[in-house]
Amino acid sequence: MASTGGPKSKTRQSPPDEIPEGEGADLSLEDEDHQGETLPVAYSPAENAGETGLVPTDPLKRYLAEIRNAPVLSAEQEQSLAKRMHEQGDVNAAKLLVSANLKNVVRIAYEYRSMYHNLLDLIQEGNIGLMKAVSKFDPTKGVRLGYYASWWIRSYILKYLLDNFRLVRIGTSQAQKKLFYHLMREKQRLEAQGITAGPALLAHNLQVKEKDVIEMEQRLLAPGAETSLDAPVGKDSSNGMNLLQTLFDPGESADQILEKEEWLGILEREIPVFTSTLNDKERMVLAARLLSEDPKTLQEVADEFGLTRERVRQIESKLIEKLKKRLEPYLK
């Protein structure tokens, strides 16, 4: 419905600071001239009620049928209701203002239908934004509620999309928020000018890191890419195998790591005491063969200490037996 009452005022009531940064900025909005437009054709209720008066069973069609006859307010009526709401705390006036803008919520939510599978969820979130807008609406600013509410509606929908876009949520930094809102639009703008919109150029234009652009492109171009760990493996699910059973960590388990750390602690305490009980030849063989990270061969040790290869082997065998006996209490 077109606004009445003379030219539009240049004074605009913009969203207050309560909207998180990035959620209401630089967005194309519905203006008051769009008030009263018909709902998107693809979601208009079928000639549903007929003589029976029944509404469709589809939840979305049913909701659209319910708001189809929502009141359309003139600028004067809107101003009067807003004043009653603020000055007298009139709840019914607030309800009328909300009801008159429910179609605007649907129209905005419809723009994001390709980004989320359940349009009703987006409408519900937009309705919350609408109620917030009504509570904050200042009729003295000379702007229609439909225009002002669009900021809040869109902000709530975008915040919901960002929080629920993927099953596994990735951290939502300010850079990621900026990319979520603007990346595809900037990419389309560059491509329309015949410019290849690579990650480096997009990162420069949006003032973010290139790796953030690459990550967000992957998120936007592959929505719903997560797979449940309980999902069956292969086309034949009769084998009872799921994805979780096929996953394994090639590294050491937590138990193995803990056991290794305990043994290292024991050796750090016991080896110095054990070494003090050995003679010179045994200490030399222990250091060169058993404690070295790069053990020498039997022949190398024999040549270095003037022993035969067989003698070095015998000393090493005795050392191992002595060490086992020393550590025996810890093996029980």
N, C-alpha and C positions, 0 to 999 in steps of 0.2 A: 504494500500500500504506500503510495507516495505520501510524504510528510506534508502537513498543512501549516498555515500560519506564517506565510511570508518566506523570505530568503533564509537559507541556513546560516546559523551563526558560525563565525570562524573559530569561536572558542570550543576547544575539544576537551572532553574529560577523558584522560588517558588512565590506564591501569595504575593503581598505586604501587608502592614499593613491595607490597606483600607477595606479588607474583615473583617466583624465583627468577633470577637473571637468565635471560635467554628464552623465556617461555612466552613472552608476549611481544617481543620486539620484531620489527621489520616483517610483519605478516600482512598479506593482502586480506582485507576484511570485507564483510558484507556492509553495505551502507543502508541508510534508512529507506532509500528508494526501492530496496528489494523486499521490504516488508509486504507480506500477503501473497508472495509468489506461490505457485503450486508446488507440491512436494515432488521430488524426483520421480519421473515416470516409471522407472524400473521398480520402484517400491510402492507405487500407488496401490491401494487396496483394490482387489478385483471387484466386479459388480457383485458385491459380497452379501450385503444384508438382504436384498430382495424383499419378498413379502414376509419372510419368516422373522426378520429382524436379527438374525444371527450374524455374528462377526466371524472373520476367518480364524482358523485354529493356529495359523502361523503367528508366533508372538510378535514379530515385527509388523506384519500387516495389521494385526489387532491393535497394536499401539498407534500406528498411523491413522487407523480408523477412529480411534478415541480422540486424537488431537485434531482431527480434520475440521471440527467445528469450533476450535478454540477462538476466543474473542479477538477481534482485530481492533486495536485502540488507535484513536486519533492522537495527535500531539498534545492537544488540550487535555484529553482524558488521562493520558500518561502522566502529564505534569500534576494533575489533580490527585491521582492515586499515589504518586511518589510523595507528595506533600503530606497526605493523610498517613502514609506509612511512617514517615520520619517524625512528624509532629504529634501524631496521636497513637503511634504504635499499632496501627490498624493491620492485623495479620491478613484479613481478607483482601485488603488492597494489594499487599505483597503477593498473594496467591494469584490475583488477577494479572499482575505484571508478569509473573512467571509464566502463567498459562498463555498469555498473548505472544510469548517468544519461544514456545516449544518447537514450532516449525523451523525457526532459525537454527536451533540446535541440530535438528535432523539434517538440514541443508549443509551445515558445516561438517557434521560427522560423515556425511555421504562422500565428502571430498577425500576422506582417508579410508574408504572402504577396501581399497586394494592392499592396505598395509596391515589390516587386522581382520581375522576371520569372522568376528562377531560384531556386527554393526550396532546391536543393542547395547553392548558394553560401552562403545564410544558415545552413544546417545546418553546413556546413564551418566557417564563422566562429564559430558557436556552440560547436562542438566544441573549437576553440582556447581559447575562454573557459572551457569546462569543464575542460580540462587545467590551465589556469592556476589555476582554483579548487581543484582537487584538490591541486596542489602547495602551495597556501597554506592549506589547510584545517587548522584546529586542533580536534582531537576533544575537547579539554578544555573548550570553550566551551558544551557542552551543546546544540548545535543540529545538526539533520540536514544532511548534505552537500547534499541536494537543494535546500534553501532557500538555503543560502549560495551554491551554484553558480549559482543563478538570476540573482543579481546580475551575476556575471561573464559568463554566457552572454548575457544581455540587453545588457550594456554592449558586448560585442564585436560583436553583431549591429547595434546602433544605430550604432556607430562605422563599421561597414562600409557601412551604408545612407547615412550622411551623406557618406562619401567617394565613393560610387559612385552616388548618387541621380540625378545628371545626367551626361551625356557631357562637357559643358563644366563643369568644377568652378568654383563660385563660392566666394570666400573664406569660411572657416568660422570666424567670430568667436564669442566666447562668447555674444553675443546670438543669433546664428543657431543655435547649438547648442541653446540654451534653447527657441527657437521650434520647432525641428525636433522636439524631444521633447514639447513641451507645447501648441503652438498649437491643433491640432485638438481636443485634449481639452478645453481651456479654452473653445473656441468651442462645442463640443457642450454643455458644462455651462451656458453662458449661454443658449443657445437652448432648452434643456430647461426653463429658468425663464421662458421667454417674453421674453427680453431680446435685442434686436438686437445681434449680436456684430460691431460695426464695428471697423475698424482702430484707431481712437483708444482705444476701451474696452479692446480686447485689449492694446494697447501699455501702457496704464496698469496693467492687472492683472498683466501679465508683466514690467513694469518694463524695457521696451525702447523703442526709437524706433519711431514709427508707420511710417516708411519701411521699416524692417526687417520689420515685420509684413506690409506689402503685398508686399514682395519674396518673403518665404517663402510666402505664400499662393499666389503665382503659381507658385512652384517645386513646391509640394505638389499643386496642382490640375491642373497640366499636366506630369506626368512624361513623360519621353521625347519632349519637344517639339523636340529638336534635329533638324536635317536635315543629312545629309551634303552637302558641297559637290560631291561626285561624283554626286549624285542627278540623274536625268534631268529635264529641264524638260518639264512637260505630261504628258498621258496617253500621247502618242505618243513613245516613246523612240527611234524610228528616225532622227530628225533629228540624233542625235549630240550634241545640246546638253546641257550639265549646268549646275547652278546656279552654279558658279564662273565660267563664261563669261558669265553675265548680270550679274555684279557689277562695278561700276566705282566709282572714287573721283572725284567731280566736281572735287576740288581738284587742285592741282599735284602732279606726280609728284616723287619724290625728286631725279631728274636735273634737272628744271626748277628746283626750289628751289636746288640746288647751283649751277647755272649763274647764276641771278639773284644769289646771294650773291657769286659771283666777280666779276660785272660791277659790282656796287655797290662792291666793294673797289677795282677798277680806277678807277672814276670818282672815288672819294674821293681817290685819289692824283693823278690826271691833271687834273681840273678846275681846281684852284688854279693849277697850272703853266700850263695853257691860258689861263686868265683873265688871267694876268700878261702875255701876249703881245698882248692886244687893246687897242684904243683906247677912249676913254670911251663913244662911241655904241654900239660893239659890246658892251661890258660891260653897258650898260643894257638892250639888247635881249636879251642872253643871260639876264640875271637875270629880266626881265619875261616872256619868252616860252618859253625852253627849260628853265630851272631851277625855275621857280615851280610849286608844287603846284596853283595856281589861275591859269593863264596868262591874261594880258590879251589882248584882241583887238588886231589890227593898228591899228585906228582909235584905240583907247584909248592905245596906246603912242605913236602919232603925235601925238596931242593933248598928251600929257604932256611930250614932249621937243621939241615944235615941229618935227616932221618931217611929210613927206607919208606917206600910207598905203603908197604904192608904194616909197618909200625904206626904210621899215621892213621891207617884204617882201624887198627886195634884200639888206639887211644880214643878215637872218635866213638867207637862202639861202647867203650866203657863210660865215656862222658854221657852218652844218651841214656844208658841204664841208670847212672847216678842221678841224672836230672829227672827221669821218670819217678824214681823213688822219692826225690825231694818234693815233687809236685803231687804225689799220690794222694795226700789228704784232700786236695782240692778236686780230685776226680770222683770222690764218693758222693 
